[in-house]
Amino acid sequence: MNQYKVETCKVKYAEQKMNEMAKEGWQVVAVSPDIAAGYGVIITFERKLNS
């Protein structure tokens, strides 16, 4: 089973956010522009749950 998490952040902080989440076992599934904010991105993360 997988767990998903969606985060939004400014573009200049996206790499930092992805690296922080990777340390917790999260993998990036998708990165999309945050059109509503105009300067951000929406990052979707995924990780496997230990059963």
N, C-alpha and C positions, 0 to 999 in steps of 0.2 A: 504494500500500500504506500502511496506517496502523499506527501504533505506539500501544499503550495502556499506561497506568500507573495503579496504584491506590495512593492515599495515605490514611492515617488521621491524624486530628489532633483536638485539642480544639476545640469549637465556637468559642471565642473567638479561635482562631488560623486558622480556615478561610479567611477573607477574605485574610489575609496570605499563606497558602500558595497560594491561587488566583492572586494577583497575581504571586508569585514564579515560578510555573510558566508563566504567560502570557508573561512576559519571555523564556522559552526556547521559545516557540512552541506551548505546550500549550493546548488548549481543554477546558473542563469538559463532560463528557458527562452525568454524573449525580452527585447528592449524596444519600446515604442515611444514616440514623441508625446509629450503631454501638451496637447494643443490648447487646452483650456488655460494653462498657466503660461504657455508661450516660450518658456525658457527651461523647461524641465523634461525629464524622461520618466517613464513608467517601466519598472523592472519587475519581471515575474521570475520567481525563484522556485525551485523544486528540490525536495530531498526525500529519501526513502526512510520510512519509519521502521524501526526495529521491532519485529513481531515476536 
